[in-house]
């Protein structure tokens, strides 16, 4: 997570330079963070904690799914089915929900688990800079797709599909 934060800081200062590969990469990073937290929860939580965590994961996933679907639709239809501010709101809610989910998971992990530091870093990440970096990525795809050729748009859509979070049931427990 520290590497993610270090990579985000320079990106924030050069928002105009972001391209779709970096934008998709940022969304993929959040997918990885979500999977790490869900795996830790499944590995160390009791039945009740896992059940509550599944709801929190689902809330964050729904927001990220809405962003990804909105971008894919924009790339497919060449129009703007969902406004950029609406996508950014979904992104903000998803990022905040993911942070809360990971904090909950971090709180229940034993210190000796070996995963506590990873999950704690995800949970402690500064939400505002992360939201800003992700928003810049979403805006880059949303605003620049008109410049891209059809093949590039298809590539972006395929890459976006790969950033979709798995269902909670599909995430394997950490060992």
N, C-alpha and C positions, 0 to 999 in steps of 0.2 A: 504494500500500500504506500509505503514511503516513496518507492520508485514512481508510483502513479502520481503522487503529489508533486514530486520533483519535476516530473515531465509536464504536469499541468501548468505550473508557475510560468515557465517561459511561453507556453502556448497562450496564456491569458493576455500577455503583453503584445502578442502578434496575431490577434483575432482575424485580421484580414487575410492572413497567409494560410489559414486552415483549408484543407481540401477534404474531399470525401473519405479517403483512406483513414486519415486521422480521426475524422468524425465517427466513422464506423468503429474504429479501434476504441474510442472512448466508450461507446455503447457496449462493446464486447467486454471491456474491463469491468463494467458494472454487472454484467451477467456473471462473470467469474467471481466477483465479490459476493453476489447473491448466493451462488452455488457453494462457496466456501462457508458462508454463515449457515446455510441450510444443512450442509453436511455435518458441521460441528454440532448443530442442534440435534440432529438425528442420532449422532454418536454419543452425546453426553446428556441429553435432556430426558426427562421422564415422560410418560404418556401425556400428561396434562400440559407440560411445557411444549412438547412437540405439537400438540393440537392447537395451542394458542399461536405458536410460531408459524404454523401452516397458514393461519389466517393473515398474519402480518406479512408473510412472504407473498401471499396471494394478492394483497392490496398493492404492494410495490410492483409486483409483476404486471398487474392489470394496467397500471399507469405506464410502465415501459412498453407494454404491448400496444397501447393506444398510440404512443409516439411512433413506434416502428411501423404500425399499420398505416398511420397518417402519412408517413414519409413514402412508404411503398405505393400507396394510392396516388400521391402527388406525382411520383415518378412514372406511374403507369398511365394515368389519365392526362398528365401534363397540365393539370389544373390545380386548384387549391381547395380540396374538399374540406379541409380543416385549417383554420387560420394558424399562422405561426405562433401568435400569443397563446392560443389554446394548446398547441403542442408543448410550448415551453411551460405552461402551467402543469400539464400532465407530467412533464419531466421533473419539475420541481417537487411535486407531490411524491413521485416515485423515488426520487433520490432521498428525500426526507424520510419516507417510510422505510427505505432500505437501511438508512443510518440507525433508525430506532430499532429495527429488527435485529441488526447486528449488535447493537449495544445490549439488547436483552439477552442475546446468545452469549456475548462476552461475559456478562454478569454471572451466568450459570456455569461457565467452564472452570474446571480446576486449574490452578496455576501450573501444575506439572503436566498438563495435557499436551503441550507442544504446539497447540493450535491457538491457545489463548492470545498470544501476542499478535498473530495474524488477524484474528477476528477483532481484537481490541483496536488494532491500527485502522481497520476498515471503519469501525464504529466511531472512532475519534477523529476521523478525517474531517477537515473543515468543510462543512456542507456548502456554504456560499461559493467559495472558489470552484468547488466541484460542479455545482449547479451551473455556474457561469461557463465553465469549460464545456460541459455537455450541451448547454444551450447554444453556444457558439458552433458546436459541431452540427447540431440539428439545423440551425439557421444556414450553415454552409451548404448542406444538402438541399434544404428547402429552397433557398434563393438561387443556387447556382445550377440546378438540374437542367435549366433551359439551354445552357451553354454546352451540355454534354450530348454526345452522339447517342443514338439508340442502343448500341452495344454497351456503352459505358453505363447508361441508365440500367440496363439489365444486370450488369455486373454489380452495381450498387445495390439493386434490389436483392440479388442473391446473397450479398454480404450482409445486408440488413436482416434477412431471414435467419441467417446464422447467429445473429445477436439475440434472437428471441430466447427468453428464459425457459428452461424446462419446467414442466409441472413439478410441484413439490414432491409428489410421489416418485418421480423419476430420479431424484437426487439421492445418491448413495450416502449412507452414514459414514462419517469419518471414523477411522480406527485408531 
